[in-house]
Amino acid sequence: MIGNLDYATLQHLWWLICSIVGALFLFLTFVQGGQTLLWQVAKTDTEKALVINSLGRKWELTFTTLVLFGGALFAAFPKFYATSFGGAYWVWILILFTFIIQAVSYEYRKMPGNVLGEKGYELFLFINGSVGILLIGAAVGTFYTGSNFELSIYNFVKWTHPMRGLEAAFSLFNLSLGLFLVFNARTLGAMYLINNIDYTDVPEMETRLRQAAFKNFVISLPFLLYVLVSLLLMKGFGIVDDQGTIALVTRKYLGNLLANSWLLVFLLVGLVLVILGVFKTAKSDSTAGIWFGGLGTVLVGLTVLLLPAYNNTAFYPSKASLQSSLTIYNASSSPFTLTVMTYVAIAIPFVLAYVAYVWWLMDRKKLTVEEVVGHGY
Amino acid sequence: MIEHFDLSMVNWARAQFALTAMYHWIFVPLTLGITWIIAFYHSIYVKTGSEEWKRLTRFWMKLFGINFAIGVATGIILEFEFGTNWSNYSWMVGDIFGAPLAIEGLIAFFLEATFFAVMFFGWNRVSKRFHLFSTWMVAVGSNMSAVWILVANAWMQHPVGQAFNADTARFEMQSFSDVVFSPVAVSKFTHTTSASMLLASFFIISISSWYLLKKRHIQMAKRSIMVAAIFGLLSSGFVAFTGDEAAYEVAQNQPMKLAAIEGLYTGQHNAGVVALGLVNTNKKVGDKQDAFKFEIRVPGILSLLANRSFGSFVPGINDLVYGNARENIMGAAEKIKKGKLALAALDAYKKEMKKGNTIASKKSLATFNQNRDYLGYGFLSKPEAAVPSVGISFNAFHIMVFLGTLFPLVCLGFLYFSMKDVLLEKRWFLGLGTLMFFLSLIAHEAGWVVAEVGRQPWTIQNLLPVTVARSNLTTGTVQTTFFMFFVLFAILLIAEIRIMTKQINIGPEEN
């Protein structure tokens, strides 16, 4: 069956798979959000130990999902990988740095002889959770606002802006999307920590976290509203004929939402679920908010990633040279490779299943003070 | 295709990739190897219920965790650098090269990441059996990641299962099984993982030897050494066997690399290996200088390694650069001519297609197809540019082989003294034991240098030189990120060494 899929279906399927991985990554940024809450919600060493150990058992999942997101894009849309990474150089290098410093911080923070001290590694975690997520948001924002590149006839990229990608962070839309992701990650982080820790011995931290979930959600709202309203009103980069010509189309993304009404449903249901998660966490003693907030984030994330690619749209548009813009049709791997990778993707449900099973197995008992003081991270 | 390139930018990008890969390679072999040994220790604990084995398992797990974190941190840099510094490469071969990277993420990294948390924090949260299962899964996941990254690397050395598509102007996959089951991939994986087992064995032997010298944790150290020496001895046998296979694959697919690692300028029948020699670094291809300041060759062995036959002909650098009609070897000079024809035809094809001139484009395509196997040579400025650094390749290879010969003898010594229970009396041998981890690290790094420096000037052997594979960046930009990485790596390395030595000094009780 997979062998019979036509090229366009494979291209759509692989953008969907990449988007699912990307959306799952956005959910898993509760780790990054939690990192930025550390100094705010954990006032004692015991509280810090609880937060770090709770997040420390998940950071690798987030990290691995990001690596898979990159790997899947490389395999399925190599022209995007080459154009964006080779062109928007500085934005990717800085994102990379924030994740390198995260990877050692959990393990090294409390170890004797760690050179940078406990605070140094906590600062690394904060930078990863704030600057890292902000820049990822700005990079995703360019799917809508465009980037500054030209491609040669051999598809080699030439970036036309001296800031080599960092200019993305100075667009109000991109910045708003980035800040929304930062505060959404913080909201998710608070919800996850409420779910994962036994607060019998640290009741004050529970109160702080429940308040943090609400406050961060409220702060994220103006950024979300700006992004959503802009999306509905802005011009988009559409494919306007059979030759693949790209042109600016009025209210393109509104048109995409209406043409794919299931995306509108995803967006609305996603937003409702996030709000429900926040209220369950902040206004009741429920610990289940993360599941609503998480699923909601996945649905909103899916909409954000699918909207600029489906319905004959250029997902990585060029402001410098419209016809250099990347679409799922001109940026993808060959049909052979996409078919092979589709067979491989059959493994995804199995991977998700064992990740979920292990998550349940490890987290069915809440993390206690006794378990982390003197042990773990 | 490429009108202008800045060689200094290319060299800085190469330096940056080499820095990252070699730094990454300090930590990865230990992860690959020690996970199996820890799983073995953990199995003994679950089987016997002995607290001593549990302490031992937890101790080595702790050291593994410190090493693992920095391995993860540096691994992601390599994935990014393919895109940031080698974007033309990412585009031109992403259709083939991206697949193993994505599969590595999906199949291997998730296994590692999921079960890593259970392995470290599952002692009182899951059943003993599931906990043990998780430890084994970390070992499986780590080594599966090695499978896929080495499949990708092997394809760069021996690009099978692909064809160049003139319309998309990139290499595209034709056979996934050819890529995955390439003999180069198989030999790379078996050689690398067995060498990693050996390195992990020496990691344990080094630390345990130090404990014995200090007369601390004697029981744990002796037990650790016994298991590690057996693992090390078995692994060193595999290393030798797979090394021979790897050399054979190099001879068949990358004869220039073989000639460079043996400093062989003029091809010979009954060619010998250099048992000991000092390379003349002033020698240039084609001149009359001697290749070595002195050398001791063992005749026939290189022919045997390369072709499984003593008397067979092994081409030298001069044969591969200038050709050898008698042995039917086409030289780089002729390949460059064909490569330039292919490039011109490709350029003409693209232009004619754009104009809509079907007849002319078909003619150009036919010329291109006749010469496309030499496409990469079209980018070389002169035949001598096809030669990698002989000095670096030769020295790295011979350091690796010398150390590889020493390793089984040391393992055998540890096994013998352990069985006789006289290790504590052999202080000189324990002193050597403490050094073994560092010597095996040197052997690993040397192996990596042989593989990658010997491949130059190619990113993809014979198809894509590094000068084309690069991104469109200025030298200053790449220099800046090189030093950013350098400083970060230095800080992290100092932190890692200090943390590791402190934990070793604390020992198993306090962990």
Interface residues (C-beta under 8 A of the other chain):
Chain A: N53 R57 K58 E60 L61 F63 T64 L66 V67 L68 G70 G71 A72 F74 A75 A76 P78 K79 Y81 A82 T83 S84 F85 G86 G87 Y89 W92 I93 L96 F97 F99 I100 I101 A103 V104 Y106 E107 Y108 M111 P112 G113 N114 V115 L116 I153 Y154 N155 F156 V157 K158 W159 R164 S333 S334 F336 T337 V340 M341 V344 A345 A347 I348 V351 Y354 V355 V358 L361 M362 K365 E371 G376
Chain B: M1 I2 G65 I66 F68 A69 I70 V72 A73 T74 G75 I76 I77 E79 F80 F82 G83 T84 N85 W86 S87 N88 Y89 S90 W91 G94 D95 I96 F97 G98 A99 L101 A102 I103 E104 G105 L106 I107 F109 F110 E112 A113 T114 F115 F116 A117 V118 F120 F121 G122 N124 R125 V126 F130 S134 N165 T168 A169 R170 E172 M173 Q174 F176 K350 K354 S471 N472 L473 T477 T481 M484 L488 I491 L492 I494 A495 E496 R498 I499 T501 K502 Q503 I506
